[in-house]
Amino acid sequence: MGFSIALIVFSGLLMLLVLMHKGKGGGLSDMFGGGMQSSVGGSSVAERNLDRITVVVGLLWFACIIVLALLMKANT
């Protein structure tokens, strides 16, 4: 039960973190205004930290999926 809740939390957090990234041009980011230049530009340090946090949350999300798969296999 705990890993299922953790998976839901990490999924929502991962979606928010991915949407916070600056668009690189083209694709769906332009559709939602990601391609427009903003006067409030993020610093490169903030972007790197956002990248690191996104990778860590992605790895935790992946680990939750693996643990849930192993628990389901053990129950059958």
C-alpha positions in Angstrom: 0.0 0.0 0.0 2.8 2.4 0.9 4.6 1.9 -2.4 1.4 2.5 -4.3 0.9 5.9 -2.6 4.6 6.7 -3.2 4.2 5.9 -6.9 1.2 8.2 -7.2 3.1 11.0 -5.4 6.2 10.6 -7.5 4.2 10.4 -10.7 2.5 13.8 -9.9 5.8 15.3 -8.8 7.5 14.1 -12.0 4.9 15.6 -14.2 5.2 19.0 -12.5 9.0 18.9 -12.7 8.9 18.1 -16.4 6.5 20.8 -17.1 8.7 23.3 -15.2 11.6 22.8 -17.7 12.2 25.5 -20.2 11.2 24.5 -23.7 14.0 24.0 -26.2 11.9 25.0 -29.1 9.6 22.9 -31.3 7.3 20.2 -30.2 4.5 20.5 -27.6 6.4 23.1 -25.5 5.5 25.7 -28.2 1.8 24.8 -28.0 1.7 25.8 -24.3 3.8 28.9 -24.6 7.2 27.3 -23.9 8.7 28.7 -27.1 8.0 32.4 -26.3 10.9 34.4 -24.9 10.3 35.6 -21.4 11.9 38.6 -19.7 12.2 36.5 -16.5 14.9 34.1 -17.6 16.0 31.3 -15.2 19.7 31.1 -14.3 21.7 28.2 -15.5 22.2 27.0 -11.9 18.5 26.8 -11.4 18.1 24.8 -14.6 20.8 22.4 -13.5 19.3 21.9 -10.1 15.9 21.3 -11.7 17.5 18.7 -14.0 19.1 17.0 -11.0 15.9 17.0 -9.0 14.0 15.6 -12.0 16.5 12.8 -12.5 16.3 11.8 -8.8 12.5 11.8 -8.7 12.5 9.8 -12.0 14.9 7.2 -10.4 12.7 7.0 -7.3 9.6 6.6 -9.5 11.3 3.7 -11.4 12.4 2.1 -8.2 8.8 2.2 -6.9 7.6 0.4 -10.1 10.3 -2.3 -9.7 9.4 -2.8 -6.0 5.7 -3.0 -6.8 6.4 -5.5 -9.6 8.4 -7.7 -7.2 5.8 -7.5 -4.5 3.0 -8.5 -7.0 5.1 -11.4 -8.3 5.8 -12.6 -4.7 2.0 -12.5 -3.9 1.1 -14.8 -6.8 
